[in-house]
Amino acid sequence: MAISLTIDLNDRDLEHFNKAMEAARAATAGQSAQQIVDAATGLLTEAQKVHVPDFIKERLLRLDDMIAMVRDVGWALPEADCQRVLSVLVYFADPKDVIPDSVPVLGFLDDALMIELAVRELKHELDAYDDFCDYRQHEAQRRSQDPATVGHADWLASRRDELIDRMHVRRERDFGTGYGSSSGYASKQGSYTRGWRPGIFKFG
């Protein structure tokens, strides 16, 4: 029997997570981009060793997407945008998170909540990246190529630039409006087929 739960976070609750993020940024100060990515990747690796509920898996999959955005040579985020993503990933690089990940079932609950907030913060980045991965998947198949090997293919450049420009415009338009109304993944569950990306987390 499945049970549906709704969690409402008020301003005081959000402030708690904002403080946790600031503490993580202080704790990881001086770490390189690679160290931050490696630590966040380590969280996904550990999560696949234990049982976690599906609603947490769905959010861990989005964390994998955030890491892929930084690692994907074809997407090649501009430095300022890359730093924006890394500034969110630092929370997952801090070993002193709210609930120790070793706690059965609940160990990744705080990570899932933080991912939910991060997905809303990076909504336009993730939307653009999803569209890019879908385009790369479709075009690679049409050209009888493996999307994992196309790298900086010329036929990707114009679409990539278009999507990044769109991302900047939409982010600027929404600047200061908070987290927004979409978690960024719910509409793409079920029949949605994800385009290839250099992720490690296996959902299922």
C-alpha positions as CSV (number, residue, x, y, z in Angstrom):
1,M,0.0,0.0,0.0
2,A,1.4,3.4,-1.0
3,I,1.1,6.5,1.1
4,S,1.2,10.0,-0.2
5,L,2.8,12.6,2.0
6,T,3.1,16.4,1.5
7,I,5.8,18.4,3.3
8,D,5.3,22.1,3.7
9,L,8.3,24.2,4.6
10,N,7.6,27.7,6.0
11,D,10.1,30.6,6.1
12,R,11.6,29.4,9.4
13,D,12.1,25.9,8.0
14,L,13.7,27.3,4.8
15,E,16.0,29.5,7.0
16,H,17.2,26.3,8.7
17,F,18.3,24.9,5.3
18,N,19.8,28.2,4.2
19,K,22.0,28.1,7.3
20,A,23.0,24.5,6.6
21,M,24.0,25.6,3.1
22,E,26.0,28.5,4.4
23,A,27.7,26.2,6.9
24,A,28.5,23.8,4.1
25,R,30.0,26.6,2.0
26,A,32.2,27.6,4.9
27,A,33.3,24.0,5.6
28,T,34.2,23.4,1.9
29,A,35.9,26.7,1.3
30,G,39.1,26.2,-0.6
31,Q,38.0,23.0,-2.2
32,S,38.4,22.7,-6.0
33,A,35.5,22.1,-8.3
34,Q,36.7,18.5,-8.8
35,Q,36.7,17.9,-5.0
36,I,33.2,19.2,-4.7
37,V,32.0,17.1,-7.6
38,D,33.8,14.0,-6.3
39,A,32.2,14.4,-2.9
40,A,28.7,14.9,-4.3
41,T,29.3,11.9,-6.5
42,G,30.3,9.9,-3.4
43,L,26.9,10.6,-1.9
44,L,25.2,9.0,-4.9
45,T,27.6,6.0,-4.8
46,E,26.7,5.4,-1.1
47,A,23.0,5.8,-1.7
48,Q,23.1,3.0,-4.3
49,K,24.4,0.6,-1.6
50,V,21.4,0.9,0.6
51,H,17.6,0.9,0.3
52,V,16.1,4.4,-0.1
53,P,12.5,5.2,-0.9
54,D,11.6,6.1,-4.4
55,F,10.8,9.7,-3.6
56,I,14.4,10.1,-2.4
57,K,15.7,8.2,-5.5
58,E,13.9,10.6,-7.8
59,R,15.6,13.5,-6.2
60,L,19.0,11.8,-6.1
61,L,18.6,11.4,-9.9
62,R,18.3,15.2,-10.1
63,L,21.4,15.6,-8.1
64,D,23.1,13.4,-10.6
65,D,21.9,15.8,-13.3
66,M,23.4,18.7,-11.5
67,I,26.7,16.9,-11.4
68,A,26.4,15.9,-15.0
69,M,25.9,19.6,-16.0
70,V,29.4,20.4,-14.6
71,R,31.1,17.2,-16.0
72,D,29.5,17.2,-19.5
73,V,32.1,18.3,-22.0
74,G,29.4,18.7,-24.7
75,W,27.4,21.1,-22.5
76,A,30.5,23.0,-21.4
77,L,28.8,25.5,-19.1
78,P,30.4,29.0,-19.1
79,E,32.5,29.5,-15.9
80,A,30.0,31.8,-14.2
81,D,27.2,29.3,-14.7
82,C,29.4,26.4,-13.6
83,Q,30.2,28.2,-10.4
84,R,26.5,28.8,-9.8
85,V,25.9,25.0,-9.9
86,L,29.0,24.3,-7.8
87,S,27.8,26.8,-5.1
88,V,24.7,24.5,-4.7
89,L,26.6,21.2,-4.9
90,V,28.8,22.2,-1.9
91,Y,26.0,21.1,0.5
92,F,26.4,17.6,-0.7
93,A,30.2,17.8,-0.3
94,D,29.9,18.6,3.4
95,P,30.1,15.4,5.6
96,K,28.3,17.2,8.4
97,D,24.8,17.2,7.0
98,V,21.6,17.3,9.1
99,I,20.9,13.6,9.2
100,P,23.9,11.2,8.9
101,D,23.6,9.2,5.7
102,S,24.2,6.0,7.6
103,V,20.8,6.2,9.3
104,P,18.6,3.6,7.6
105,V,15.8,5.0,5.3
106,L,16.0,8.5,6.8
107,G,19.7,9.1,6.2
108,F,19.2,10.8,2.8
109,L,16.0,12.6,3.8
110,D,17.7,15.9,4.4
111,D,19.7,15.5,1.2
112,A,16.4,14.9,-0.7
113,L,14.9,18.1,0.8
114,M,18.0,20.1,-0.1
115,I,18.0,18.7,-3.6
116,E,14.3,19.8,-3.9
117,L,15.4,23.3,-3.0
118,A,18.4,23.2,-5.3
119,V,16.3,22.0,-8.2
120,R,14.1,24.9,-7.8
121,E,17.1,27.3,-7.5
122,L,18.6,25.8,-10.7
123,K,15.3,25.3,-12.6
124,H,16.3,27.1,-15.7
125,E,19.8,25.5,-15.8
126,L,18.2,22.0,-15.5
127,D,15.5,22.8,-18.1
128,A,18.1,23.9,-20.6
129,Y,20.3,20.9,-19.9
130,D,17.4,18.5,-20.2
131,D,16.6,20.0,-23.6
132,F,20.2,19.8,-24.7
133,C,20.5,16.1,-23.7
134,D,17.2,15.4,-25.5
135,Y,18.5,17.1,-28.7
136,R,21.9,15.4,-28.5
137,Q,20.2,12.0,-28.1
138,H,17.9,12.5,-31.0
139,E,20.4,14.0,-33.3
140,A,23.1,11.4,-32.5
141,Q,20.6,8.6,-33.2
142,R,19.6,10.2,-36.4
143,R,23.3,10.3,-37.4
144,S,23.9,6.8,-36.2
145,Q,26.3,8.0,-33.5
146,D,26.6,7.2,-29.9
147,P,25.6,10.3,-27.9
148,A,28.3,9.5,-25.3
149,T,31.0,10.0,-27.9
150,V,30.0,13.1,-29.8
151,G,31.8,15.6,-27.4
152,H,32.0,19.1,-28.9
153,A,30.4,18.1,-32.2
154,D,29.8,21.1,-34.5
155,W,26.2,20.2,-34.9
156,L,25.7,20.7,-31.2
157,A,27.2,24.2,-30.9
158,S,24.3,26.3,-32.1
159,R,21.7,24.5,-30.1
160,R,23.9,24.6,-27.0
161,D,24.4,28.4,-27.4
162,E,20.7,28.9,-28.0
163,L,19.7,27.0,-24.9
164,I,22.3,28.8,-22.7
165,D,21.1,32.2,-23.9
166,R,17.5,31.2,-23.1
167,M,18.6,30.0,-19.7
168,H,20.2,33.4,-19.0
169,V,17.1,35.3,-20.2
170,R,14.7,33.2,-18.1
171,R,16.9,33.3,-15.0
172,E,17.2,37.1,-15.3
173,R,13.5,37.4,-15.8
174,D,12.8,35.4,-12.6
175,F,15.6,37.0,-10.5
176,G,14.4,37.6,-7.0
177,T,11.2,35.6,-7.3
178,G,12.2,32.7,-5.0
179,Y,12.2,29.0,-5.7
180,G,9.3,29.0,-8.2
181,S,6.5,26.5,-8.5
182,S,8.1,23.6,-10.3
183,S,10.5,21.0,-8.9
184,G,11.8,20.3,-12.4
185,Y,11.4,16.6,-12.5
186,A,7.8,15.7,-11.8
187,S,6.6,16.4,-15.4
188,K,9.3,14.2,-16.9
189,Q,8.5,11.0,-15.0
190,G,6.6,8.0,-16.4
191,S,6.8,7.9,-20.2
192,Y,9.6,10.4,-20.4
193,T,12.8,9.0,-21.9
194,R,15.9,10.8,-20.6
195,G,18.5,11.8,-23.1
196,W,22.0,10.5,-22.5
197,R,24.2,12.4,-19.9
198,P,27.4,11.5,-18.1
199,G,25.6,10.4,-14.9
200,I,26.3,7.6,-12.5
201,F,23.0,7.2,-10.5
202,K,20.9,4.3,-11.6
203,F,17.2,4.7,-10.9
204,G,15.2,1.5,-10.5
